[in-house]
Amino acid sequence: MNYKIGLDIGITSVGWATVNLDSNDEPYKIIDMGVRIFDAAENPKDGASLALPRREARGARRRIRRKKHRLDRIRALIFSKDLLTEDQFNNLFGHKKLKDIYEIRVEALDRLLNQDEITRLLIHLAQRRGFKSNRKSEKLAEEESGKLLKAVEINKKLMLEKGYRTVGEMLLKDPKFADHKRNKSDDYSHTVGRDLVLEEVQMIFDCQRKYGSEILNDEFESKYVEILFTQRSFDNGPGLPSPYSGDQIEKMIGMCRFEKKEKRAPKAAFSAEYANLLQNINNIRVNINGESRFLTGEERRAIKELAFKSPALTYAKIRKELKFTESVLFSTLNYGNKSINDVEKSAKFDYLKNYHKVRVALDKIEKNRICDYSIEALNGIGYAFTVYKTDQKIADYLNDFNISRKDLEVLLLHVGGFSKFANLSTKALDKIIPFLEQGFKYNVACEKADYNFKGHDGKEKQLLLPAEIDEITEVTSPVVRRAIAQTRKVINSIIRQYGESPTFIGIELAREMAKDFSDRNRIEKEMKENQAQNERIKQEISDQGVLYPSGIDIVKLKLWKQQDGICPYSLKEIQIDRLFEVGYADIDHIIPYSISFNDSYANKVVVLASENRQKGNRLPLHYLKGDKADKFKVWVNNTIRDKNKKMNFLKEDITEEDRKRFKERNLNDTKHVSRFMYNYLNDYLLFAENNTGKKKKVTAVNGAVTSYLRKRWGISKVREDGDLHHAVDALVVACTSDGMIQKVSRHCDYKEKRYVQLDEHVVDKKTGEIIEKFPMPWEGFRNELDIRLMDDPMKFLNSIGEFTEDNIKPIFVSRMPKRKITGAAHKETIFSPKLKDEGLILLKRPLEKLKLDKDGEIENYYNPNSDRKLYQELKEQLVKYNNDGKKAFSEPFYKPTKNGEKGPVVKKVKVYEKASLTVDVHDGKGVAYNDSMIRIDIFHVEGEGYYFIPIYIADRMKKELPSKAVVAHKPYKEWKEMNDKDFIFSLYPNDLIRIEGKKELKLSAISIKGTLSKEYICKEIHAYYVKSGINSGVITIINHDNTYTIQSLGIKTLKTLEKYQVDPLGNHYKVGKEKRMPLK
């Protein structure tokens, strides 16, 4: 079978389509279409790594373990010196009326402490030993030091200014610490430096010896200080057998792409930065009145010299250095409607940032001292400050480079740390750099250095894509890695299903694939703003009498406003009341689409139809001559703010290089991740032989081209109408062949040259021959696509008498199941277990969050009779401020007393909250909310119906699985005990089920912005399980393409509840009765 795969790859989806190819390797029929949906591999709230909670929890456990070990050692020291016996120690903290430890801490400077007081103080100081940084450089600037170091410096200054002898005296006596001594959540203002605590410890020992203590001698002090202030090297990490021990960064450095035995260079290494600088200089192109060129050798040298002088190089400084006039624009910059100066001032060209950090540090010893350093030494500095995180390790490594102690001290104090690694080693970079200095592009420089730049020879091609490849290390984003992994699964599933390799693959990657979380949010915001603007414009068009404004109408009005209502070619007014009249005004591509393949706003203009016909497929300055051309230039310079559009308008000629560049830029996708996918498929996948001898098996298509084709083929895209649009996009990619591009180019060229409009056909002026409409992939393409998108295509074909040998299945969206069973066992907050048996928890709620219930009582207030006066005054305060807790308690609220005086400030009060199922912690002394629910286990009891048991991560710690099924609105003790013989299957999120109700099932539309009906009614449906609610005993489901949902579906009375297995292509098969599996 001769077939092609089209793929539309996003960060949460892979749309796919397969098409049959004819003898010319052109598509002529749809084989199949589908969508694979998955979650982005990041925290959906802030884009943080999914591994972050685990890493933070591991760090917290490590800190707690080390703190406990430190206290155990101090206890052992106390016992060994006969300060107290073990029994005395165990009873020491049992007294209720213990003296304030901070008072003892200060009194230790002025009197002899008894043994109980000394012991309490030694333990206390071991728990409050202050903050210590691993690096000297972190002590420099507040903006780089973080909240902790800021607080350390502020408190040190406070202590000196007010003359406190020790940290303890400051904490006891200064008003800043009167309310609380320790830090609170997100408030690090009470942090003190460990050096100050060490000084206090030494002073306490000195004073106690002065007042006659024999136990706290020099030996005791030495051992205590060693235990108290020993800190494990950050570079060494935890000890063995931990997998995180040793120099972790060093272990993770990859190998050079060209020199396989050499490790990759840090990006901060001089060779890496210098090579990167040269590459970017060599890639600069400038546009002069629409004509493009690379920089001359002299210009390149000038920028290189400027880069070494200027630590914050911008394009504005480059312009000034090269003495460019305003007619010269940098091709790499997007000027839009902004001024040249604004754009170029903010556009950085600082590829020697780390070099300048080192230079500035060494300049503190002697100006231009960096010039005395060899490239090897500078590379060594880049390596040391990237790989090692402690001063000692950095110093040890740099000893081999003969760096003086004075220089080393300055570097440690001022350089800070570096991060990330290049793809090449310093050995490879040093070989390539001489050719980059000559102005060669990176690929040419690699080849001249005898490296295989393409690097794709000798790879073993396989029927199925391999999961593990060396090149995957180039992809550092977990989001992109998951998208690649899911794409691989889809491709391999297609090949397995068809039993043979594809002939070609076309891929389109969503532009957000190359963006981070904040950039994606910005793009989404811009899209929403554009949608809102389009809605406003649609309303304006409707006001002009157009009942159903089209997309073309919207573009016309936008351009009309940009052009101040003037036709650029004739400089005549375009009348607004005729703008949407057929045959009056057209949208023209400034540089003809047949040449540029550029359908962006920067290449569009609305003109009088008569002018468009005369311009044809020429540039504006080829069409306009003499006085008309001069006036046109004046109008462009005075009216058009978008610099790219201005360049297109003023372009005087199109060279062969321009044509080649247009195709490369506007037809192909050149994003890094697109190149990775292209190489991944090309290098490792075995392709079938084609009929035309084409060598190019994989095409990375630019999204702008597929967007243009989709619109011209009349395919609308409503994202709110579910997930099927990903499959449609993939079909467009599959149909975007070289032959189709040629057809479109010829059509546009012919239309531009011989423009006569008759309905929607193009007519040859000389012969009167009617040329076909815009080329379609094949005859009947749209009808075939529409049928594929139906819920039951075979039923429709049979109803109209269309019979086919193919069994055309509806598209069924496949979703990646979530079967993760690791994570936190419970939420962090611990509550009182007093009301656990009643299905309630006790917690403290801030006063500003209190509310009155419908009966006028404080909602969920616990035991108001314990302090009736307090409760009554709280209630009266809420009534006074109309039940607005924020206003009622904006000022401090004091506890009422019997004598009428102000009592202590009340900030929180006890309330209760419903909690059906909690986790016992601290040996039953507390309870916490469960964290993630892993799955639900479904049971069917004959004569009663379906039940489910929720399974949480906390259940992994138990010997047996839970056996009680949810009973709606009942506490856990009243849930129903299940028998294992009634178990039928487990459901994880995104598992497929088939449900059949005794009554009709009503699903609600997920989006109100789509074009679908707001409700979908059926008797049975295949749907994906999303989550469950144990309070009301319901589950949430969505239909396969995420258009409809039931948020609260009670399963007990369902007629049928079945589980299905879904493969990546959407094929689904019924699952029989399962064995109830333990959590492993």
N, C-alpha and C positions, 0 to 999 in steps of 0.2 A: 504494500500500500504506500503510495506516494503522498505524504501528508506534511503539513506544517503546523507548528504550535505557536500560538500567540499568547503572550503573558503580560498582564498588567499588574505590576508589583508595587504594593504600598507597605506602610509600616504595620498595618493590621489586616491586610488582605492580599490574596493572589487570585486575580481573575484569570481564567484560562479558556482558550478556544482552540479547536483543531479543525482544519479545513483540508479537503481533498485538493490535490494539485493536478493540473492537466499536463499534457505533453510539453508545454512551454514553462512548466513549473509555476504557473499562475493559479491562484485559488479559484474554484468553480462551485464549491458546495460545502456547507457546514456539516462536519461530522458530529461534533459534540461541543458543549459549553458548560462552564461551571465556575464556582467560586469557593475558595478556602478562606475562612475567617479565623483570626487568632488575636489574642491580646498583645499589645505592644509590650516588649520586655523592659518595662520601666514603671515606676509609681505613677499612676494616672493623674495624681494631684499636683505633683511638682517635678516629675521627670527624673526623680532620684533613682539610683540603682536598686533593683529588687534585692540585692545582696546587702544593702545598707543596714536594715534592721538586724540581720543576722550578725553582721560585722560589729555593730554597736553592742549587741547583747553579748557577743563573745568577749569584747573588750571589757565590758562591765563585769562579767564573771571573772575575768583575769584579774581585774583590779581588786575585786572583793576577796579573791583567793589570796592574792599577795598581801593584802591588808591583814587578813586573818593570820597568815603565816608570820607577819611582822609582830602582831600582838602576842602570838604564841611564843615567839622567841623572847619577847620582853618579859612575859610571865615567867618563862624558864629562868631568865636572868634574875628576876626578883626572888624566886625560890632558892636559886643557887647562892645568893648573897644573904639569905636568911632575913630578908626585909620583912616578909610575912610567910606563914605556912600556907599550904594550899587551901586548908579549911578556912583559915582567916581571910584569905583572898576571896573565896566563894561567898563568904558572908558579908564582905565589905560593902557591897552595893545594895544590900537588902534593906537598909535603914531608909525610912521615908524622909527624915529630917537631916539630909546631908547638907553640909555647907556648900555654898556656891563655889564651884571649881575655879571660876575666874577670880574670886576673892583669894582663894588659896594660891593661885598662880601669881598674884601680885604680892601677897604676904610672904611668899618664898624669898623675896628680895630683902625683906626687913626682919625676919625672925626665923628661928629654927622650927621646921615642920616635924610633926610626929610621923611615925611609920605609916599609919593609915593615909595621912595626907600626902606623903611622898609617893606612895603607891598609886593613889588616885591621880596625882599630877603626872606621873610617868606614863600611865595608860592614856590619859587625856591628850598629852602632847603627841603621843604616837598616832592618835586619831586625827590630829589637827596640825599636820606638819608643814602646811603651806604649799605653794605652787612653785615648781622648778621647770624651766625651759631646757630643752636639749641643745639649743643653739644660741651662741652669743648674738648672732645677727638679729634674732627676734627681739632683742632688747632695745633696738634702735628707734624705730619710728612707730608711733601709736597706730597709724593707719595700717601697719603691717603686723602688729603684734597681737591684735585681737582683744576681745573683752577682758580676758584674764590678765594679760600683761598690762593693760591700761589700768585696771583696778590695782594691781600690785604697785605700780608707780605712784598712783594717786595716794594710796594708803601709806606708802613709805614717806611721801612728802608730808602728809598729815602728821605722822608720828614725829618727824623731825621738827616741823613748825611748832607743835604744841609741847615738845619736850618730854614726851613719854619715854620712859626708860626701856620698855619692852612692848612687844605686840600685845601681850596679855593685859598690860596696864592700859593700853589704848582701847582694847575691846571692852574693858570693864568701865572705863571712865568717860570715854568720848560719847557725846550725844548721838553721833551717827550710828552707834551700835547699841543704843539703849533698847530699841524695839526687838532686834534680833542680831545675833552674833554671826550666824552662818549665812551663806548665800541662799537665795530662793530661786524658784524656777525662772530661767532666762534673766536672772539678775546676778551678776558676778561682782558687784561693787564691794563686797566684803572679803575679797581674795587678798591674801598677804603672801609675800615672797618667802620661800623656804630659807633663804639666807638670814632673814630677820628672825625666824623661829630658831635657827641654829644659834644665833647670837644670844637669844633669850635662854636657851637650854644651857649654854656655857655659863651665862651670868647666874642662873639659878644654882648650878652646881658650885660655882665659886662662892656665892653667898652662903649656901648651906655649909660648906666646909669652913667658912669664916665664923659661922655661928656654932661650930662644934660637931658637925655631922662626921662620923667616922665611916659610915657605910658608903656615902656618896664620894668615894675617893677617886683619884685620877683613873685607876683601872676600871672602876664601874662606869665612870663618865665615858671613857674611850669605847667600851663595849656597847653602851647604850646608844651613843652617837652613831656608831657603825651600823647597828641594827636599824635605828630610826631613819637615817638618811641615805642608806644604800638604795640605789635605783638601777634597775636593769637597763643596759644599753638598748636604745630604740632599734639600732641596726641589728642586734642579735635576736631580738624578739623573744618569745617564750623559749623555755628550754626543751630539750628532747624528752619524750618522743613526739612532741607536737609537730604537726605538718607545717606549722608556720614558723618554726625555728630557723635560725641562720639568716644570712643576707638574702631576704626575699626578693628584693629588686634585682640583685645580681643574677639570681636564679632564673628570673623571668625574661632576661634580655634575649631577643631572638638572634638568629644568625643572618649574616649579610646575604643579600640576594645574589651577588656576584662572587664574592669570596666566601665560599661555603663554610670554611673553617674559622672565619673571623666573626666576632660579635658585632652587632650593630652599634653605631656611634650614637652618643647622646645628641639630641638636637641642639644642645648648648655647646657642643664641641666646636672649636673654631672652624675646622674643615667642613662640618655640616652646615654651619651658618653661612660661611663664605660661598660654598657651592650653591646654597639656596638663593643667596643674593644674586649671584651671577645668572642663575636660571631665570630669575624674575626680571633682571635687566634685559636679558636676551629676548624675553617674551614681550617686551613693551612694543606696542604699535601706536603710531600717532596718525590721526586723520587731519588732513589739510584740505579744506574745501571739498570734503567728500572723498578725497583720495587717501589711501592708506599706505603706510610704509613702516619698516622696522627702523630702529635707531642706527646711526652711523657708528663706526668704531670710536670716533672722538667723543660722541655723545655718551656712549657706554662707559668710557673711561672717566668722563666727568662725573657721572652718577656714582660710579664705584668710589671715587675719591671723596665725594660728598657724603656717601654712606658711612665712611670711616670717621668723618669729622662730626657728623650730626647724629646724636642719639635718638632724635625724634623726627626722622626724615618723613616728609609728606610730598605728595605730588605737586603741591604749590611751590615748595622749595626747589623741586626738580625743574619746574617750569621757569622759575627765576634763574636757576643756574644755567639752563640751556637757552635762555633768552627767547622763549617761544612767545609769539603773539597770540591774541585771543582766537585767531583763526585755526590754531593748532589745538586739537583735543586728543586726550588719551583714550584709545579704543577700549582699554580694560575698565574704564569707569562708566558708571551709569549716571549721566548728568541730569536726566529728567527735566523738570522745570526749574531746578535750582541754579543759582549763579555759579560760574566756573570757579570763583574763589571759594565759595562755601563748600562745594563738593571736594575740591582738591586740598583744602586745608584739613578736612576731616579724613581724607583718604591716606592712610599711613603706608609708608614704604620702609618700615623699620625691621629689616631682616637680620640686623646685627645687635639685637637687643641685649643678649647675654654677653657679647663681646664688650659692649659699652658698660655694662654693670661691672665687669672686671677692670676695664680701663679706668673708670671713675674711682674705683676703690684704690687702685695702685697710684693714681694721680695724687692721692693724699700723702704719699711718701715723696714722690718726685714726678713732675710733669712728664708725660709720655714715657713713663717707666715701662709700660706694656710693650714698647718697641724692643726692649731687651729680651723679651720672652720668645722662645722658639715656638713653632706651630705645635710641636709635641707637648710642650709644657701647657700651652693654652688648651689643647685637647684634653690633657690630664686634668686641668681645673674643671673643665666641663663635665668630665666623667665623675670626678670626686663629689662635686656638689649636686650631681643628679642621683648617684647611686647611694651615697651615704648621708645619714641624717644627724649624726653627732659630730661635734668638733674633733674629737679624738680620732675617729675613723678617717675623717677627711684629712687630718694632719698626717696620719700614718701613711695614707696612700700617696700624698704629695711629697713625702720625704724623698721619693725616688727621682724627683724632677729638680733637685737642687734649688728649691725655693727657700729663700732666707726666712729666718724665724719672724723678722719684722714684717716682711711681705705677707707671710702666712697669717699673722695676727690680724692684719688689716683686711685680708680676704675673708677670714672667718667672721669678722665683725660687720662687714659691709656688703658681702655678696648675696647672702640669703641662700635659697635652694633653687635648683632647676628640676625640670621634669620632662618626660617623654624621650623617645628614641627615633632616629631616622631609620630608613629601610636599608641603608648601606653602611659598611664599616669605614673607618678612617682610611684604611688601606685602599679601598676602592675609590673613595672620594678624592684622595690625593692623586690618583691616576687620571681621574676624569676632569679635575679642575683646570689643568692647562688648556684643554680644548674648550671648556666653557669660557675661559679668559679670551679666547680667540673669537668668541661670539657665536659658536655653534650651539644649536638647540640641544637639549639634554639627550634626546635619543641619538643624535649624530655624535655627540661627545662620547657617549657610552660605546658606540660602535668603533670610534677612532681609538678608544682605549682598549680595544679587543674584548669588549664585553658584548654578550648577546642581549641587546636591549629588550627585545620581545620576550626572550627567556621562556618560550613556550615549546621548544623542541624537546623531543625525547619523552614527553608525557605519554603514559599508557592510556589510550582511549578505551572506554568501557561502555557496555550496553546501558548501564545505569550509572548515574552520577555518584561518585564516592562522597561519604560524609566527612571524612578526615583528609584534609589537604594542607600542605605547609603554608600555602598562601593565605589561609584564613586568618593568620595572625595580623595581616594587613588591615583587617576589619576589626576595629576596637569597640565599636558601638554594639551593645547587646541587642538594641532594637533592630539594627540592620542584620545582625547575625541570625536572629530568629526569622526575619523575613527571608533570608537566603535559605535557611534550613527548611522552611515551609515550601519555598519554591522548588527545592530539590525533591521533596516528597511528592509534590504535584507532578513534576516531570517524570519521575520514576514510576509513579502510578499509571500515568498515561502510557508509557512504554510497556509496562507489564500488561496492561489491559489490551493493547493492540498487538503485542508480541513482536514488535519490530521498531527500529529506530526512526525518528523523524527525519525528514529531508532538510528542513530548515526550522529555525526558531527565531521569532521576533520578540523583543522585550521592550517594555516601556516602564520606567521607574518613576513613581510619583516624586515630585520635586522635594517633598518633605523628607525623603529618604536621606538626603544629604544635609539635613538641618538638625540642630539640637532642639530641646524641648521649648526653650524661649523663642527661638526662631519660628517653630511650628505654630506656637500660639500667636505670634505676630502675623504670620501668613493667614491664619484662620480669622483673626480680627479684621485684616484687610479685606478678606473675601466677604465677610459679613457686612462691612461698610460699603463694599461695592454692590452687594445685593440690595442694600437699603437705598443706595443712590439710584440703582436701576428701577426700583419700585417707584421712587419719586419721579423719575423721568417718564416711566410708563404713564403715570397720572397726567403729566404735562402733555404727553402725546394724545392721551384720551381727550384732554381738554381742547385739542386741535381738531377733534371730530373723528379720530381713528378709533374704532370700537375695540379692535383686538391688536394692540401694538405687537410687532414682531421684534426679534432680536436685532434685525437689520435696522428697524426704525429707531431703536435705542441707540445704536452706534451712530446713526445719522445725526441725531440730536446732540449727542455728546461732541461729535466732531464739529457740528455747526456752531456750538458754543465756543469751542476752542479757537475757531477761525473767525470769531466775531461776525458770523453770518455772511462771510465773503467766500466766493469761489476763487481759490488761489491762482488758477490758470488764466481766468479772464478778468479777475479783480472786480467782477460784478456781484451785486447782492444776490444771495440765495433767499428767496422769499419764504418766510417761516410757514405761511399758510399753504405753500405749494411743496414744501420739503418732502412730504410723504406721498406726493402724487406720482403715480407710475410714469416713468419716462422723463421726469423733470430733473431729478438730481440722483447721482450715483455715488457709491463708495468706490474710490479708486486706490489701487496700490501704487504708491509713489514710485518705488522701484518695482517693476512688474513682477507679479507672483511667479510667473513662469521662469523668471531668472533668480529671484531672491528666496522664494519659498518662505517669505516673511509676512505673516498675517497679523502682526502686532499693531497696536495703535500707533506706534512710532512710524509705521509704514502705510498708514491709512489716511485718507483725506476725503471729504465730501465735496463734490464738484458738480457743476451743471452737466447734464448728460451729453449735451452737444460738445462740450470741451473734452469729456472722457473719450468720446468716439474719435475725435481728431488726434488726441494724444496717443492712443493705441498702446503699443507695448514699448514706448520710449520713455526715457527719463524726462522730467519736466524741462530741463535745460537743453534737451535735444529737440523738444517740441517747440519751446518758446525761443524766439530769436530777437536780436536787436533791442529795441526800446521795450518790448514786452518782457524780455528776459531781465533787463535792468530793473524795471518796476517790480517784477516778481521777486527779485533778490531783496529789494528794499522792503517789500511787504513781509517776506519770510523773516528777515532780521529784526523787524519791528514787532512782529506779531507772535511768532512761534517761540515759545519758551523752552520746549523740550529739545535738548541739544541733539539727541539722536535723530529726532524727526527733522530738525534743521539740517543735519548732515545729509540725510536722505534727499531732502528737497534740493540741496545745492550741489549734489553729486554731478560731476560734469561728464564722467565716462565710466564704463564698466569694462574692466580688463579680464583676461582669462583667469588671473589670480583671484579677482573678485568673485567670479562665478564659482571657482573651486571652493573658496572660503565660505560663500553663501551656503553651498551644499553641505559642507562639513559642519557648519555651525547650526544651520536651521533644520537639517534633515536628521542628523545624528545626535545622540545624547552622549555628551562627553564628561558627565559627572564621574567622579572617582569610583563610586559604587557601581555605576553602569559599566565602567571599564572592567571592574572586578568580575561582574556577572558575565560579561562578554568573554573574558579570558577563561573563566571557570567552565563555561559551557564549551567553548572552542577547544580547550586543552584536554578536557577529560571525557567528553561525551562522544560516543561513536555515532556518526550520522550516516544515513542511507545515501547511496549514490543518486545524484539528480540527473535530469534529462538534458540539461543545457550546459553542463560542465562548469557551473558556477563554483568558484572556490570559497566564496563568502557564505558560510553556513549560518552565522548568527548576526542579527542586526539589532543594534540598540537604537530605537526610534525616538526622536524628539517629540515630547508631548504636544508641542505646538502644531506639528504636522497632523497627528491623529485628531487633535481638537478641530482643526480645519476640515479634515475629511468627514468627521462625524457630523459637523454642521451641514456640510454640503450634501451628505447622504440623507439628511433629514432625520437624524437620530437625536432625539432629545435626551437630556440627562438631568434627572431630578434625584439628587442624592437622598432626599427625605423619603423616597419611594422604596427604600430598602437596599439590599446588597447586590441585586442582579446587574446593576450598571457596571460592576467590575468585570463581569463576563462579557458584556457588550463592548466595553473598552478593549478587552483582550481580542475580541473578534476583529475590531478595527485594526489593531496591531497586526494580526495575522494576515489581514488583507492589504496592509501597507507594504507592498512588494516593490522591487525596482521597476517592474512593468507598470504598476499602478502610478508610481511617481512620474514616469515618462508620459503616461496617458494624461495625467492631470496637467503636466507642464505643457504638453502639446495643445490640450484644450484651452488652457489659459492664454497661451501664446496666440492661438488662432483667434480666440475671442478678442484679445487685445488688438490684434492686427486688423481684423476684418469685422469690426463691431457693428452688427445690426441686430436689434432685439425683436424677435417675433415670438410672442408668448415667452417661453423660457428657452427657446432654441437659439442656436447661433447660425447665422445665415451668411454664406459667402456672397459678398457684394457682386462679384463678376458673374458667377454661375447660378446664384440663387439656391444653391444646394443647402439643404438643412443639415447641419451637423448635430449629432446627438447631444442630449443634455449632458450635464457634468458626468464624467465617466463613473459607472458603478462597478463593483467587483465582478458581478455577473448579472445577467438578466434574472429578475425575480429575487434579487438579494434581500430587499427590504421585506417582502412578503415572507420569505423564508425565516428571516430574523424575528419578525413579529410572531410567527407561529411558534418558534422555539421558546419565546418568552411567555407563552400561555401556560396556565396551570395544567391543562390536559390537551397537548397538541394533537394526539392521535384522534381523540374524540371530535375535535374541530375538523380535521381532515376528512374523517368518515362522514361528518354531517354535510359537507359540501361535495362529496363524491370524489375527493382526491385520495387515491390509494397509492401507497408506497411500500416497497419491500422493506424499507428501514423501519425499525421500531423506534420512533422518535420519542424520547423521554423528556419530561419537563426538567428544567434546570432545578437541581436541589442543592442548596448551599450547604457545604460541609464546614463544621466548626471544630476547632481544636479543643478536645476535652481538657479539663483541668483536674489532674489526678495527683497533684502535689500533696504529700502527707507530712511535710516538715514545716517548722515554723514555731512561733511562740505558743506555749501551752495555754496561756491565759493573758489577759490584759494586765498592765502594770499596776493599776490602782488596787489596793487591798482594802476590803470593807469588813465591818464587824459581822460575825456569823450569828448574832443573836436571833434574827428573824428568818434564818435560812429555811427552817421547816415550814414556814408559812409562805414560802416562795417570794420572800422580800429580802432586801439588803438595806443596811444602814449606811448613810454617808453624810458628810458635812457639806452644806450648800451655802455659798456666799449670800449675804442678805439681799444684794441687788437682784438675785435670781428668784426670790420668793414671789409667790403669786397666791391670790385668794381664789378658792374654788367657787362653784356655783352657790354653795351654802354660806359663803362669806367667811369660811375658815381658811387658815393657811394650808395650802395644798401639801398633803403628805407630811405634815409636821409630826415629828416623833415625840410622843409623851408630853403634851403641852402642860399636863398637871404637875410635872416635875418642877416647873418654875412658872406658875400661872401668871405672875405679874409681868415677867419678860415676854411671854407669849402674847398677852393682852396688848402690851405697848407696841410690839411688832405689828400686830394686826391693825391697831389704830393708825400706825404710821402708813401702812399700805392703803387703808381706806382714805386717809387724808390726801394722798397723792394719786387717787383714782386707780389703784392697783398697778402702779408703775414702780417696780422695785428699784430701777436705776435712779429715779428722781427721789424716791422715799428715803433711800440710804446713800445719797451722794455725800452727805456729811457723816462724820463718825457717830456711831450709835452706842451709847453707854448703857451698860446693864443697870436696871433699876435696883436700888437698895432699900432696906427697911427705914433707914434714917433720912432718906431723900437725897443723899449725896450721890455724886457720880461714881458709878462702879467702873470696872474695867471695860475697855472697848470690845464690843461684840462684832466679830467679822463673819462668823459662820455659825449655823445651827444645824442640829441633826434632823434629817428627813429620811423617809424610807422610799424605796423604789421597787417596782415589781421586777423580779429576776427569776424566771422559771427554772433555769439550770445554771448552777455556778460551780466553780472549782474550789475545793478545799486547799488552802495553802498554810504554811507554817504550822504543820501538825494539827490542823483543824482550828487554829487560833484566828484564822481569817478566811475570807472567801474573795474570789475575784471572778469577773466575767470570763467566760470562755473566749478564746481568740477564734481562729478560723474554724468553720465547719468544713470537714473534709468531704463528707458524703452523707446521704441518707440511705438507710436500709429499708426496703419496702417489704411489707408482709401482707398476706391476704388471708383473712380469717373467714372461713366458710360461714355464710349466713349473716356476716357482719359487714365485711367490706375490706378496704385497704387501709393500712396503718403505716407510719414511718417512724424509725428511730434515728435521731440525729447523732452523727459520729463526729466528734471534735478531735483536734490534735491532742488535747489533754488525755483522751482515751487511749493513746499509745502507751501511756505510763501504767495502764491497768492490765492486770493479768487476763481479764475477760472483757469481751465487748459488752456494751450496755444492752439491757434486755427490756427496758421500758419504752413503750411507744407513746408519742405525743397524744395527749387528749386536750382538745382546745379549751383554753381559758381555765385550766386546772393547774395547781402546783405539781411539782415533780412527783411527790409522794402519792398522788392520785392518778398518775399515768398508768396505762394498761401494760401488764406483763405479757411479753410475747413468747411464743414457742418456736424454736428453731425450725420445726417442720413446716411452719407457715411462711418462712422466708422465701422470697422469689428472686429478688435481685437488688443490687446496690446502684444508686444513682450519684454520679459526680456531676458538678456543673458542666454544662454543654453536652451531656449525654442525651441521645435522642430517644424520645418515647412516643408511643402511639396511644392516644386516649380516645375513648368513646363514652359519651355521657348518656345517662338515662333520659335527660332532657337536652335541648339544644345548647351548644357551647357558644358563648358570646365573647369574641375577642375585640379589644379596643385598639385603634390605630396608635402606634408609638409616637408618630410625629403628626402634629396638626398642620404642618406646612406643606405636606405632600399633596399629591393629586388623587390619592386613593380614598375610598369611602371611609368614614370614621368608625365603622363597625363591620366585623366579619362574623357571620353566623354559620355554624356547621354542626353536624352530628358527631363527626370524628375528625381527628387531625394528627399529623405527625408534627411534633414540636420539640424544642430543646428545653431541658430543665435548666433553670437559672439559679434559683435559691429556694429556701424554705423559711417559714416563720413558725417558731415553736409556740409562741403565745396563742396564736389563733389556729395552729395546725394546718397551714396551707402551704402551697408551693407556687412559685412564679414560673411561667413558661413564656417562650416566644415562638412564633412560627419560624420556619427554616430561614427565611430571608429578612427577618428582623423588621417586619412591617406591622405585625399585630402581636398583642400580648394579653395574657390573663395574669393580673398581678396577684390575685388571691384565689387560687383554685383549691377547693377542698377535694381530697382524693378519696375519702372514705366511701362515698356513694357512686363513684364512677362505675360504669358498666364494664369497661375494659381499661387496663393499664398494662402496656407492654413496653419492653425495652428493645432498642435497635442498635446495631453497630454501624457506624458510618465511616467509609474510607475517605481519603483526601479528595476524591473526585465526586463525592456525594452519593455514591452507591450505598444503599443501606439494606441490612439484613436483620431479620428478627433474631433476638437472643433468647435462648431457652432458660429454664430455671437454673440459677447460679448457686454455687456453694458460698456460704457466707465466709468471707475471707478476713482473717485477723489483720491488724495494722502492723506492717513490718518496718 
